[in-house]
Amino acid sequence: MNVIQLMKERRTIRKFKDEEIPDSNLYEFIDCARLAPSGANMQPLKYVVVKSREMLDKVFECTAWAGYLKGKGTPGEGERPKAYIAILADTDIKKSGFELDAGAAAMSIILAAQEMGIASCWLGALNREKLYDILSLERKYSIVSLIALGYPAEKSVAEDYTGDVKYYKDEAGMLHVPKRPLSEIIIHDV
Ligand SMILES: Cc1cc2nc3c(=O)[nH]c(=O)nc-3n(C[C@H](O)[C@H](O)[C@H](O)COP(=O)(O)O)c2cc1C
């Protein structure tokens, strides 16, 4: 698939198959993030890979899923992510202003995964205090985001926005994600 197709077809997935992701794939995603753009090329980002059953269960308790779906978007026992990549900023390298670097890294991970048929959910609603403890992290690391990963066990489609940004599920369990049209987001050409 070419990159434009990947970007347009990518959707957040929150239910995953019970199938492990090879370690080599996880490290490949981080290698893509490693090479992402970085302000002043400071490269303040560090990563933690979560993949053991015990740690996956613990990290899951620190996450929140699909606020608009009122519980229906939370993965059930057998549908949970098969790995997480935690994106951290090392504040010894950069004290603040690392969020844009982290965004670029997150998209690199997400698109690299998509290319390999692995779906993802970017997680920003986190119990960070608990995560520091579970991941045995020094406080010099700022926990920016987690990327939840797994082979997809649900489908999601982007559709035209009709006045409400809330994503929803239809009776068949298909997720619909309203996206504002180009005509609304391009202010003008100059
Ligand atoms: C910064 C950021 C934080 C997010 N945090 C969460 C989260 O904590 N839980 C969740 O279920 N989805 C989270 N998402 C996923 C969004 O809900 C999702 O991207 C949005 O609904 C649009 O759907 P799409 O990714 O399929 O286009 C987050 C996305 C971003 C960019």
The ligand as an ORCA input file, in Angstrom:
! r2SCAN-3c Opt
* xyz 0 1
  C      -3.367     12.777     21.292
  C      -4.390     11.678     21.166
  C      -4.847     11.037     22.312
  C      -5.777      9.999     22.207
  N      -6.158      9.355     23.347
  C      -7.050      8.349     23.271
  C      -7.412      7.629     24.450
  O      -6.910      7.890     25.539
  N      -8.316      6.615     24.326
  C      -8.866      6.267     23.122
  O      -9.669      5.342     23.074
  N      -8.532      6.925     21.974
  C      -7.632      7.940     22.025
  N      -7.239      8.602     20.878
  C      -7.775      8.168     19.580
  C      -8.841      9.149     19.057
  O     -10.041      8.938     19.752
  C      -9.035      8.913     17.536
  O      -7.845      9.233     16.867
  C     -10.184      9.778     16.983
  O     -11.412      9.341     17.495
  C     -10.251      9.750     15.476
  O     -10.347      8.426     14.986
  P      -9.316      7.889     13.890
  O      -7.976      7.777     14.585
  O      -9.854      6.569     13.460
  O      -9.245      8.904     12.791
  C      -6.287      9.615     20.932
  C      -5.802     10.254     19.788
  C      -4.864     11.258     19.899
  C      -4.331     11.915     18.646
*
